[in-house]
Structure formats: C-alpha cells, structure tokens
Amino acid sequence: MNVVHLAQETPAATGNPILNIAVFVIFIVVTMTIVTRVGRTPKSGDASEFYTGGASFSGTQNGLAISGDYLSAASFLGIVGAIALNGYDGFLYSIGFFVAWVSALLLVAEPMRNVGRFTMADVLSFRLRQKPVRVAAALSTLFVSLFYLIAQMAGAGSLVAVLLNIHDVFWQSIIVAVVGVIMIAYVLIGGMKGTTYVQMIKAVLLVGGVIIMTVLVFISVRGGMGNLLDAAVDMHGSSANAAKKGYEASAILEPGLQYGATNMSKLNFISLGLALVLGVGGLPHVLMRFYTVPTATEARKSVTVAIILIGAFYLMTLILGYGAAALVGPDRILAAPGGANSAAPLLAFELGGSLFMALISAVAFATVLAVVAGLAITASASVAHDLYAAVIRDGQATEAEQVRVSRITVVVIGVASIVLGILAMQQNVAFLVSLAFAIAASANLPTILYSLYWKRFNTTGAVASIYTGLISALVLIFFSPAVSGAETSMITGADWSWFPLTSPGIISIPLGFLGGIVGTYIGKPDNLRALQAEMEVKSLTGVGVEGVVNH
C-alpha cells in the first residue's frame, strides 16, 4: 500500500513549537477581544444576561453554539485517538454521542426549555418542593460539570504538550493551570453571551477544519475508504504495539480489540454504551443552551442546525481516526505526550505540516475553551440560582447578588478542575467524558423523565432518584480501575479498586430509576396538582414559554 505523506515524515515530529505557540496566542487574543466586546452590555449584571445572554440569539446562532458546546475535546481529540488505536471499538464513542443527542432532543430538550428559566433545577422543582430538589439538583450539576471539566483540562494539557513537545509532567501541569486561568477569564468577562460567540466561531472552524482534514486523508491514501482501511491495517500490522499486545493487524476493523477479550470487558462495553446514549439527556450545560433563544420556534430551528453539524462531524471522525492509524500509526501516537489524545494533531502534521498542525490545534484549543466556559457558567448558575438564591436566601437575593456568587463559583470550580485535570492528563478524554455521561444518566435523567412524564412523581422520589444515582455512580467510579489499580488509572501506584468495570452505568443508571420509583411510593404526595397540570401544558405545548424565559 503506497501512501503519500503530505509532510516530511519525522518519527517524533510535532511541528515548530515557536510557530505553534504564536498561532495559539493570536487565537486567544482574537477570541478574548470578541468576548470582551460582546460582554460589555448595559445589562451585564443581570442574571438573565449572564446565564442565557438575555435569550437574544437566533435559532441558527444557537444551533452553531450548541454544536460548539457539544463537540468537545472528547469529540475531536479523544475519539480520533480511540479509533486510531482500537478501530471499531473506538467508533462506539462517535455513535454513542450522536445517538445520545437525538434521544435527548426527542425526550427532554424542548419540554425542559418550555418549563425552565436558567437551570435544570427550575424544571425539577416546578411542581415539587423547592428546597430539597434544588439542593440535590445543584449537587448533581456540580459533579457532572466537574467531571466534564476534568476531561477538557486533560485534553488541553495533552494538546499543548504535543505542540511544544513537552514530556515532563511538571510542565504539562503548568499548561493545564494556564488553560484553567484563561477559561476563568473568558467566563468572568463575557458571561453566556461572550461564551456563545466563542462557541459559534469554534463550531464553524472545527467542522471546517475536520472537512479539510478528511479530504486530505483521502488524497494522501490515493483512494476512498477501502484504500484507507487497507493502509490502517498495514500500519497496525507492522507496529510494535500490535506485537506487544498480540493482536492481528485486521483486528482494527473488527469488534473486540478493546472490549472483546473477556466477558467482563464485553460487559464494560455495554455499560459504556448505556452511559453514552442516555447521558446527554441529563447534561445540564447542553440543556441550558435552549434558554438562550426567545421562542420555541427558534429552539427547534437551533436543533435542526445542530443535528446537521454534529452528525456530519461524527461521521468524519471515523475517517480521521483511521487516517491517524494509517498515516501516523499507533506507536507514534502512544509515544507522544498525551498518548491517544495526540492522534488528531499528529495527523494534521502529517497532512499539512507544521502550520496546518498549529491551526488545527488552535481550533481544538478553542474547542476546549468554549466547552469549559459553558460548563463553568452552568455550574455557577446552579450554585447561585439554585443554592444561594432559592435555598440560602429563600428567594430574596437580587440578580446582582446571584451574578456575584456565580463569578466566585467560577473561580472555585476552575481551581478544582485544574487540580483534577492534572491527575487525569494521561487518560483518553473521550473516556473521561463518558464518566460525566454516566453520572448525568444515573442522577439527572431519571428525575427529569419522571418530572416531565409521571404524574404521581413526588419530592421524595426526586431526591431519592438524584442521590441514589449520583452516589452510586461516584462510589463505583472511585473504586474502579479508572481511578486506581491499572496502568492507565488516574492515581498510579495505588490499588483500592474492587468494582471491575471502568464505566458504572450498567449498575448506577438502573439504580437511579429504581430510587425514583421507590421514593415516590414511600413518600407522601405533594398535593400540588395545579402546578403539575401547568407544567404538563407548558412542557408539551410551550404556552407561556416566553414569560418563563424572559421573566
């Protein structure tokens, strides 16, 4: 198989570090300028302006922003690396993320947008007792957001480490800290409006960059998909990684390379799939995006735009993943700083040289910044709006106070994500995101579905569902090989794992649904039938939505 390399092949090539960092700095300056300009509004101190951008975006704009929010570092860096190393099994992430998006839209997106104002807890507490439900929902939102942030920080550290060819753990940790500081600045300066503009720009650049890379992959292998797969098989067959693990070259095209060795790994595959498909419906930062448009019609339009971009993107990750397998190879990917997360930037270098690699990596870096900014706003809104205003201040807090508490929360969340992101730098970021999906599917999704569609559901059921799903997911993750007991664990040299699966979804998701049922039948009815009827009408028809959003 003859493969044309569009750049000089150098075993450890990572481009020109000075050029790479220069492109990064230019990109950050441009996006920060945009954030600063759009963040200066007369109502910048209003909660609605900070959390939802004043619900002032069109459907097309919001569709771009949703794509920018959803297509995270996991989607680009993690999935391309997973497919390059594990082939068919790695493509599970692409399929899972996309199917999850469609299922979330069908079940929860529009009803939640019709009922809520700023946060997921607005919906969950609509017809239930406010304080216990808001506390539980806020805690769940914080943990989901934190795990998602960890993945983005780890992806950013891996990305910059590859660009600067930094293998030293200390300097990689410094990189993660710098990313965290920039993220905090984006949110504090721009709020949701500034973040949304960055997400829109990033979505266009990311999808455009991936289209260009896809075309260049086919040019490089001198043919279509068949030639690409043949080249990937040839490269895997001659790799030291295949010899070390003892698998056939053609295994990259077949199920089971990562999840087929034992019955336990097959069970892990099912658990991961459940978490991916069901997790998006409980992701607060994605659902919060639907509050940034003024009408239900615009919300539906934004969904159409997002589906087109997201679907096209995930199809192209298959080509980029096998492209990385064919043109870069597993040995170079695993030897690079960041491991699997380095596959995409290394492929860009092979396709277009140092400048192209710098540009694609800058877009990937913008991906990280856009997603972490959205996550930080969601977490801060949950703390300020749900915990501080509704619970601690009993509804008496002013909007200025809420925004001030939100800004403080952004700093605290940013510091926590920096510390945990440093611990997780060697993990595949797509896998790290799957843990956030598992928590969201276990704690949030059951409660959301019950609140929207089960008339008998009550406060006890909501609290039981959230805490059962949240605690079971966190406990199983902590005692899994993802944290300790394996070469790729977050904490190396320690072993307290007793749960054999890296993804807890197959256990924690059913427990979350079961907790809601048991709690509902044990607890007393809330006797809030008028609110229940109002919620049903609003969620299904959208009547009075504008009053809710712009209240």
C-alpha positions in Angstrom: 0.0 0.0 0.0 1.5 3.3 -1.2 0.7 6.2 1.0 1.5 9.8 0.1 2.7 11.8 3.1 1.9 15.5 2.6 4.5 16.5 5.1 8.0 15.3 5.8 7.9 12.2 8.0 9.9 12.5 11.2 9.4 10.0 13.9 9.0 12.5 16.7 7.7 15.4 14.6 5.5 17.8 16.4 6.0 20.9 14.3 7.7 24.1 15.1 7.0 24.9 18.8 7.5 28.7 18.3 5.1 28.8 15.4 2.6 26.6 17.3 2.6 28.9 20.4 2.4 32.0 18.2 -0.8 30.7 16.5 -2.2 29.9 19.9 -1.5 33.3 21.3 -3.1 35.0 18.2 -6.1 32.8 18.6 -6.5 33.5 22.3 -6.1 37.3 21.8 -8.7 37.4 19.0 -11.3 35.3 20.9 -10.7 37.2 24.1 -11.2 40.5 22.2 -14.6 39.2 20.9 -15.6 38.0 24.4 -14.7 41.4 25.9 -16.6 43.4 23.3 -19.8 41.3 23.4 -19.6 41.0 27.2 -19.9 44.8 27.6 -23.7 45.3 27.7 -25.9 47.6 29.7 -27.4 44.6 31.4 -24.2 42.7 32.1 -25.0 42.5 35.8 -28.5 40.9 35.2 -28.8 37.2 35.9 -30.6 36.6 32.6 -27.8 38.3 30.7 -25.0 36.4 32.5 -26.7 32.9 32.3 -28.6 33.0 29.0 -27.3 36.0 27.1 -30.7 37.6 27.5 -32.3 34.9 25.3 -31.3 37.1 22.4 -29.8 34.5 20.0 -31.5 33.3 16.8 -32.1 29.6 16.1 -29.1 29.4 13.6 -26.8 31.1 16.1 -27.9 28.9 18.9 -27.6 25.8 16.7 -23.9 26.7 16.0 -23.4 27.4 19.7 -25.0 24.0 20.7 -22.6 22.3 18.2 -19.7 24.2 19.7 -20.8 23.2 23.2 -21.4 19.6 22.4 -18.4 18.9 20.1 -15.8 19.0 22.9 -12.2 17.9 23.2 -13.5 14.4 23.7 -15.2 14.5 20.3 -12.1 15.6 18.4 -9.0 14.5 20.4 -10.4 11.6 22.3 -12.5 9.9 19.5 -9.8 10.2 16.8 -7.3 8.7 19.2 -9.7 5.9 20.3 -10.4 4.9 16.7 -6.8 5.1 15.7 -5.8 2.7 18.4 -8.8 0.5 18.8 -10.6 0.8 15.4 -14.2 -0.4 15.5 -14.5 -0.3 19.3 -13.3 3.3 19.4 -16.1 4.3 17.0 -18.6 3.5 19.8 -17.9 7.0 21.1 -19.0 8.6 17.8 -22.1 6.5 17.6 -22.9 6.9 21.3 -22.5 10.6 21.4 -24.6 11.2 18.3 -27.4 8.8 19.2 -27.5 10.3 22.6 -28.0 13.7 21.1 -31.0 12.6 19.1 -32.6 10.7 22.1 -32.1 13.8 24.3 -33.9 16.0 21.7 -36.8 13.6 21.4 -37.4 13.2 25.2 -36.2 16.2 27.2 -34.8 19.2 25.3 -37.9 21.1 24.2 -40.1 20.2 27.3 -37.3 21.3 29.6 -36.8 24.5 27.6 -40.6 25.2 27.8 -40.7 24.9 31.6 -37.3 26.2 32.8 -35.7 29.6 33.1 -32.0 29.2 33.8 -31.1 25.7 35.2 -32.2 22.1 35.2 -33.4 22.5 38.8 -36.0 25.0 37.6 -37.7 22.2 35.8 -37.3 19.5 38.5 -38.6 21.8 41.3 -41.5 23.3 39.2 -44.2 21.0 40.7 -42.2 19.7 43.7 -41.0 21.2 47.0 -38.3 23.7 46.0 -35.5 23.5 48.5 -34.7 19.7 48.8 -35.0 19.3 45.0 -32.9 22.3 44.2 -30.1 21.2 46.6 -30.0 17.7 45.1 -30.1 19.0 41.5 -27.4 21.6 42.2 -25.0 19.0 43.7 -25.6 16.7 40.7 -25.0 19.5 38.3 -21.7 20.4 40.1 -20.4 16.8 39.9 -21.4 16.3 36.2 -19.8 19.7 35.3 -16.6 18.9 37.3 -16.1 15.5 35.6 -16.7 17.1 32.2 -14.2 19.9 33.0 -11.6 17.4 34.1 -11.8 15.8 30.6 -11.4 19.2 28.9 -8.5 20.2 31.0 -6.8 16.9 30.4 -7.4 17.3 26.6 -5.9 20.9 26.7 -2.8 19.7 28.6 -2.3 16.9 26.1 -2.8 19.2 23.1 -0.3 21.9 24.1 2.2 19.2 25.3 2.2 17.7 21.8 2.6 21.1 20.2 5.5 22.1 22.4 6.9 18.5 22.6 6.8 18.6 26.4 7.1 15.2 28.1 7.8 16.5 31.6 4.8 16.1 33.9 5.5 19.3 35.8 5.4 21.5 32.7 2.3 19.7 31.5 0.7 20.5 34.8 1.6 24.2 34.3 -0.1 24.1 30.9 -3.3 22.8 32.5 -3.2 25.5 35.1 -2.8 28.2 32.3 -5.8 26.8 30.4 -7.8 27.0 33.6 -6.9 30.6 34.2 -7.8 31.6 30.6 -11.2 29.7 31.0 -12.0 31.6 34.2 -11.2 34.9 32.4 -13.5 34.1 29.5 -16.5 33.4 31.8 -15.9 36.3 34.1 -15.5 38.8 31.3 -18.1 37.6 28.8 -20.8 35.6 30.6 -23.1 33.5 28.4 -23.1 36.0 25.6 -19.4 36.0 25.2 -19.2 32.3 25.6 -21.9 31.7 22.9 -20.0 33.8 20.4 -16.8 31.8 21.0 -18.8 28.6 20.7 -20.3 29.7 17.3 -16.8 30.7 15.9 -15.3 27.5 17.2 -18.1 25.3 15.7 -17.5 26.8 12.2 -13.8 26.5 12.5 -13.8 22.9 13.9 -16.2 21.5 11.4 -14.4 23.3 8.6 -11.0 22.0 9.8 -12.3 18.5 10.0 -13.7 18.7 6.5 -10.3 19.8 5.1 -8.5 17.0 7.1 -11.0 14.4 5.7 -10.3 15.5 2.1 -6.6 15.5 2.7 -6.7 12.0 4.2 -8.3 10.6 1.0 -5.8 12.4 -1.1 -2.9 11.0 1.0 -4.1 7.4 0.7 -4.8 7.9 -3.1 -8.3 6.5 -2.9 -11.5 6.0 -1.0 -12.5 4.3 2.2 -11.2 0.9 1.1 -7.7 2.2 0.5 -7.8 4.0 3.9 -8.7 0.8 5.8 -6.1 -1.2 4.0 -3.5 1.4 4.9 -4.6 1.3 8.5 -4.4 -2.5 8.6 -0.8 -2.4 7.1 0.3 0.2 9.7 -1.1 -1.7 12.6 0.4 -4.9 11.4 3.9 -3.5 11.4 3.5 -1.7 14.8 5.3 -2.6 18.0 2.0 -2.1 19.8 0.3 -5.0 17.9 3.3 -7.2 18.6 3.3 -6.3 22.3 -0.4 -7.0 22.7 -0.5 -9.9 20.3 -3.4 -9.0 18.1 -3.8 -9.4 14.3 -3.5 -6.4 12.0 -7.0 -6.8 10.8 -8.3 -6.6 14.4 -8.6 -2.8 13.9 -11.5 -3.4 11.6 -13.3 -5.9 13.9 -15.3 -5.6 17.1 -13.5 -6.6 20.3 -10.0 -5.1 20.1 -10.6 -3.0 23.2 -13.7 -4.6 24.7 -13.8 -8.2 23.5 -11.0 -10.0 25.3 -13.1 -11.2 28.2 -16.8 -11.4 29.3 -16.1 -8.6 31.8 -14.7 -6.3 29.0 -17.8 -7.0 26.9 -20.0 -6.0 29.9 -17.9 -2.9 30.2 -18.7 -2.2 26.6 -22.4 -2.4 27.3 -22.0 -0.2 30.4 -20.2 2.4 28.4 -22.8 2.3 25.6 -25.6 2.9 28.1 -23.8 5.8 29.7 -23.1 7.5 26.3 -26.7 7.0 24.8 -28.5 8.1 28.0 -26.1 10.7 29.4 -26.8 13.7 27.1 -30.4 13.9 28.3 -29.0 14.8 31.8 -26.2 17.1 30.8 -27.1 20.5 32.4 -24.7 22.6 30.2 -26.2 21.3 26.9 -29.8 21.7 28.1 -29.1 25.2 29.4 -28.4 26.3 25.8 -32.1 26.1 24.9 -32.8 29.0 27.3 -30.7 31.4 25.1 -33.3 31.7 22.3 -36.5 33.8 22.6 -39.1 31.3 21.3 -39.9 27.6 21.0 -39.7 28.0 17.1 -36.2 29.3 17.3 -35.3 26.4 19.7 -36.5 23.9 17.2 -34.6 25.7 14.4 -31.4 25.5 16.5 -31.9 21.8 16.9 -32.0 21.3 13.1 -28.8 23.2 12.6 -27.1 21.4 15.4 -28.1 17.9 14.1 -26.7 18.6 10.7 -23.3 19.8 12.1 -23.0 17.2 14.8 -24.0 14.3 12.6 -21.5 15.3 9.8 -18.8 15.8 12.4 -19.1 12.3 13.9 -19.2 10.6 10.5 -15.9 12.3 9.7 -14.3 11.2 13.0 -14.3 7.7 11.6 -12.2 8.8 8.6 -9.8 10.9 10.8 -9.4 8.0 13.3 -8.4 5.5 10.6 -6.4 8.2 8.9 -4.4 8.6 12.0 -4.0 4.9 12.2 -2.7 4.7 8.6 -0.6 7.9 8.4 0.7 8.2 12.0 0.5 4.8 13.4 -0.2 3.5 17.0 3.5 3.6 18.0 4.0 7.3 17.4 0.6 8.1 18.9 1.4 6.2 22.1 4.9 7.7 22.4 3.7 11.3 22.0 2.8 13.5 25.0 -0.8 12.9 25.8 -0.9 9.4 24.3 -4.2 8.7 22.4 -5.2 12.4 22.7 -2.3 13.3 20.4 -3.6 11.4 17.3 -5.5 14.3 15.8 -2.7 17.0 15.9 -0.2 14.4 14.7 -2.4 13.6 11.8 -2.7 17.3 11.0 1.1 17.5 10.9 1.3 14.5 8.5 -1.3 16.1 6.2 -0.2 19.7 6.1 3.0 20.3 8.0 3.7 22.5 11.0 1.5 25.4 10.2 -1.6 23.2 9.5 -1.0 21.4 12.7 -0.8 24.7 14.6 -4.0 25.9 13.1 -6.0 22.7 13.7 -4.6 22.5 17.3 -5.6 26.2 17.9 -9.1 25.2 16.8 -9.0 22.3 19.2 -7.8 24.6 21.9 -10.8 26.9 21.2 -13.0 23.8 21.5 -11.7 23.3 25.0 -12.1 26.9 26.0 -15.7 27.1 24.6 -16.8 23.9 26.3 -15.2 24.7 29.7 -16.7 28.2 29.6 -20.1 26.8 29.1 -19.6 24.2 31.8 -18.4 26.8 34.3 -21.4 29.1 33.6 -23.8 26.1 34.1 -22.1 25.1 37.4 -22.0 28.7 38.7 -25.7 29.2 37.7 -26.6 26.1 39.7 -24.8 27.3 42.8 -26.0 31.0 42.6 -29.5 30.5 41.3 -30.5 27.2 43.0 -28.4 27.0 46.2 -27.8 30.6 47.1 -30.9 32.4 45.8 -33.6 29.8 46.3 -32.3 27.9 49.3 -29.9 30.1 51.4 -31.6 33.4 50.7 -35.1 31.9 50.3 -35.8 33.7 47.1 -34.8 37.1 48.4 -31.4 37.5 46.6 -31.1 40.2 44.0 -29.9 39.4 40.5 -26.7 41.3 41.1 -26.0 39.1 44.2 -26.6 36.0 42.1 -24.2 37.1 39.5 -21.6 37.9 42.1 -21.9 34.4 43.7 -21.7 32.9 40.2 -18.4 34.7 39.5 -16.9 33.4 42.8 -18.2 29.9 41.9 -16.5 30.1 38.5 -13.1 30.7 40.2 -13.6 27.8 42.7 -14.7 25.4 40.0 -11.8 26.5 37.8 -9.3 25.7 40.5 -10.8 22.3 41.3 -10.9 21.3 37.6 -7.2 22.4 37.3 -6.1 20.1 40.1 -8.2 17.1 39.0 -7.3 17.7 35.3 -3.6 17.4 36.2 -4.3 14.0 37.7 -6.1 12.8 34.6 -3.8 14.0 31.9 -2.9 10.5 30.6 -6.5 9.4 30.3 -8.3 9.4 27.0 -10.5 12.4 27.2 -13.4 10.6 25.4 -13.4 8.1 28.3 -13.2 10.9 30.9 -16.3 12.5 29.3 -18.1 9.1 29.4 -17.8 9.2 33.2 -19.6 12.6 33.2 -22.2 11.0 31.0 -22.6 8.1 33.4 -23.2 10.4 36.3 -25.7 12.5 34.3 -27.6 9.4 33.1 -27.7 8.0 36.6 -28.6 11.1 38.7 -30.3 13.6 36.3 -32.0 11.7 33.5 -34.4 9.6 35.7 -35.5 12.6 37.7 -36.0 14.7 34.5 -38.1 12.0 32.8 -40.2 11.3 35.9 -40.8 15.0 36.4 -41.9 15.6 32.9 -44.0 12.4 32.2 -45.1 10.8 35.6 -48.0 12.5 37.3 -47.5 10.6 40.6 -43.9 11.6 40.9 -43.2 13.5 44.2 -40.4 15.3 46.0 -39.2 12.2 47.9 -38.9 10.3 44.6 -36.9 13.2 43.0 -34.5 13.4 45.9 -34.1 9.6 46.1 -33.5 9.3 42.4 -30.8 12.0 42.3 -28.9 10.9 45.3 -29.1 7.2 44.6 -27.9 7.7 41.0 -25.2 10.3 42.0 -23.8 8.4 45.0 -23.8 5.0 43.3 -22.0 6.4 40.2 -19.4 8.3 42.2 -18.7 5.3 44.5 -18.3 2.9 41.6 -16.1 5.3 39.7 -13.9 5.8 42.8 -13.5 2.1 43.3 -13.0 1.3 39.6 -9.8 0.8 37.6 -10.4 4.3 36.2 -9.1 5.7 39.5 -6.7 3.1 40.8 -5.3 -0.4 40.2 -4.3 -0.2 36.5 -1.5 1.3 34.4 -3.8 3.9 32.9 -5.5 4.9 36.3 -5.7 8.5 37.4 -3.7 7.6 40.5 -0.8 5.3 39.6 0.9 3.1 42.2 -2.2 2.6 44.2 -4.9 0.0 44.2 -8.2 0.1 46.0 -10.4 -0.9 43.1 -12.9 -3.7 43.7 -15.5 -2.7 41.0 -14.2 -4.4 37.8 -15.8 -2.0 35.2 -14.4 1.4 34.3 -17.9 2.7 33.5 -20.5 2.4 36.2 -23.6 3.0 34.0 -24.9 -0.6 33.9 -25.3 -0.5 37.7 -25.9 3.2 38.6 -28.4 4.1 35.9 -30.9 1.4 36.8 -30.4 2.3 40.5 -31.2 5.9 39.7 -34.5 5.0 38.0 -35.3 2.5 40.8 -34.6 5.1 43.5 -37.2 7.4 41.9 -39.8 4.7 41.9 -39.2 3.5 45.5 -39.0 7.1 46.8 -42.3 8.1 45.1 -44.2 5.2 46.6 -42.7 5.6 50.0 -43.0 9.4 50.2 -46.2 11.4 50.7 -47.9 13.1 47.7 -47.0 16.8 47.3 -50.6 17.8 46.6 -49.5 20.4 44.0 -51.9 19.2 41.3 -52.4 22.7 39.9 -48.7 23.1 39.3 -48.4 19.6 37.9 -51.2 20.5 35.3 -49.5 23.8 34.5 -46.1 22.1 34.0 -47.7 19.5 31.7 -49.4 22.1 29.5 -46.2 24.2 29.3 -43.8 21.3 28.6 -45.9 19.9 25.8 -47.4 23.0 24.2 -45.0 25.8 25.0 -47.8 28.1 26.2 -46.4 30.9 28.3 -42.8 30.0 27.5 -41.7 33.5 26.7 -42.9 34.6 30.0 -40.9 32.0 31.7 -37.7 32.6 29.8 -37.7 36.4 30.0 -39.2 36.6 33.4 
